[in-house]
Amino acid sequence: MKFREPDRLFKIWEYTVSHQTLLLRSDTDVKMRPGPRIEIYVGGVQTLFMNSMMYGLTIWRANEHEAADISARHGVNADATVTYKLSSSNAEGFLVSGRPSWRKGERGIEEPTLFDFSQPWPPGADVTWGDIE
């Protein structure tokens, strides 16, 4: 499944080298109007090539041709089973990583992440979620 939110502003919210994890977050649309929080969590990040701020965001698993192109252009081992392409109105990028997951729910700017793994799963009815296949 492709993830597509073309009217949202996404930021790299947290990247942890030692745990190879990435958290992208959107609290507003591209015109800075508040909306439900959207977070994308990625584990097993081996390679990260993206802007820190993206105006709109689409993420999908790279096909074999796209992965081969990334390998040739960037000198990385971009196997199609673990490579994800990113596209926004201001940049293109990619991840070589585990499968990204997303969550969406109404949260205040100061409230904890939607990916608080100490909380029960599945989350309440106010949160929707999915994986990027």
N, C-alpha and C positions, 0 to 999 in steps of 0.2 A: 504494500500500500504506500502510495506517495503522500508525503505531508506537504500541504500547501496552505499558506496564510499570506497572500500577496499584499494585504493592507496593514500589516503589523510591523512595528519596529522591534527587531530582535537584537540583543546584546550578549556578548560572552559575559556571563555572570560570574562563573567560577571555573577555573581549570586547575586540577591538582596533578602535578607531574608524577608524584610518588604513587598515587593510586590510579593513574591513567584515566581520569574522569573529567568530563566536560559538562557544564550546565549552561544552556542558552535560556534566556528569559525575555518575555515580552509583557509589559504592563500597559502599553499604549498602542494606538494605531500610528501610522506614519505622520499624522498631523498632530501628534502628542495628546490626543483625546484618550482618557482612561477607558479601559475595557477589562474583561476577565483576564486573569494572568494565564499565560501559556508558558510552560517550561518544557525543554527537551533535554533529556539526560542521556549521555553516551558513556559507556564504560569501555575499557580495553583500547583506549585511544593510542594508536601507534604513530600516526601521522596526522597533523592538523594543518590545513591550509585554508584560511578564511579571514575575512575582515572582522574586526571586533564589533562592528555595528552594521546591521543589514536591514535595508528598507524593503520589507516583504521577504518571504523566505519560502523556498520549495526545496525539499530534500527527497531523494530517491536513491535506491540501490543502483549503482553503475552497472551497465551491461558490459559484456566482454570487450567490445570495441572502446568504450569510454575508459575502462580500467587500463587497457593497453596504452591508450593515449596518455593517461596520467602517469603511468610507469615510464614511458619514453620521455615525456616532457619534464618530469620532476625527479627522475632517478630514484623512485621508490618502488617497493614491491606492492603494487596495488592489485591484488587478486580481486576479481569481481564479486566473490562471496563476502568480502569484508570492506568493500569500498562504497562510499556514499557520496553522491554529487550534491552540491549546494548551489542554489541560484537565487539572486536577489536583484533588485533594480540597479544596485550600485556595485555588485561584485559577483564573481563566480568562485567556487572553492570546492574542497573535497575533504573527506575524512577516511582514513583507514582505521577501522575500529570495530567494536561490537555493534550490535543492532541498536539504533537510537529508539528511545521511547518518549512519548509526549504525554503531558497532562494539562488539563485546562479547568480552571475553577475561579470563582470570585474570591479574591484575597486582597487585603490591604498591602500597600507597598512595603510595610515593615514586618508583615507576617512571615513565618518560616516557609521554606521551600515546600512545594507540592511533593517533592521526592524525599520526604522525611521518612527514612526506612525504619524508624522506631515506632511509627504509627501503624495501626492495623491495616491489613489489605483484604479486600479492596477498600478504597476510601469511600467516604459518604456519597450520597446521591448527587451532591453538588459538584462532583469532579468527574469529568470524562477523561478517557485515556486510550492509548493505542500504541502500536509499534510501527516502525517504518520498515516495510518489507522490501 
